[in-house]
Amino acid sequence: MEFDAVVLAGGRSARLGGTAKALLEIAGRSLLDLTLDAVTDARRTVVVGDVTVRPGVLLTRENPAFGGPVAATAAGLARLAPGAEHTLVLACDMPLIATVITALREAGGGIAVDDGREQYLAALLPTAELRAATAGPVDGIAMRTVLAAIDPIARVPVPTGSTRDIDTWTDAELFGAHA
């Protein structure tokens, strides 16, 4: 399946005292690098945030800055050339994301469901429908609202804990992550 990837890396990280989640490291690898390593099969990858990216990865920023995941997704889609049938939307703060991506691809797309909980920022979605759902004002819109416009979307069971994210220093400690 051909897909593009939009990696969200532009939040405020308020619960981490402003330390950028994307730059937290686990075993010498940043969360952003772990996420980018998991999407090497993407046709094109764009990171949305105020970070530095590796060669070959596109970079953009949502407008307004800190406008939320939907604004970031719209900015990422705008930076990608049309062509891929699906787009993978991922937050960069899930260290175990590679197993989630495998499950989403094997299912042909959908939203990751981890132990009964939908993870809206780990989804492989039809690009045309995602573009249509993020057209117009997007500042502060909830991702679940956008996904409701795309429904029906498959709910894809993923390994328990695989979408656990790092929002706090306690979360970081569980994964052995540090600044």
HUJO-V554894 format. One record per backbone hydrogen bond with DSSP energy under -1.0 kcal/mol. NH is the residue of the N-H (numbers start at 1). CO is the residue of the C=O. Records with the same first field share a line. If there is no record, write none. Layout:
NH->CO ; CO
This chain:
4->86
5->44
6->88
7->46
8->90
9->48
16->13
17->14
18->13
19->16
23->20
24->21
25->178
26->29
29->26
31->24
32->22
34->30
35->31
36->32
37->33
38->34
39->36
42->39
43->3
46->5
47->58
48->7
49->60
51->49
57->54
58->45
60->47
67->64
72->68
73->69
74->70
75->71
76->72
77->73
78->74
79->75
80->76
86->2
87->125
88->4
89->123
90->6
91->121
92->8
97->94
99->96
101->97
102->98
103->99
104->100
105->101
106->102
107->103
108->105
109->104
110->124
111->154
112->122
113->156
114->117
117->114
119->112
122->119
123->89
124->110
125->87
127->85
130->126
131->127
132->128
133->129
134->130
140->67
141->138
146->142
147->143
148->144
151->147
156->111
158->113
162->159
164->161
166->93
172->168
173->169
174->170
175->171
177->172
178->25
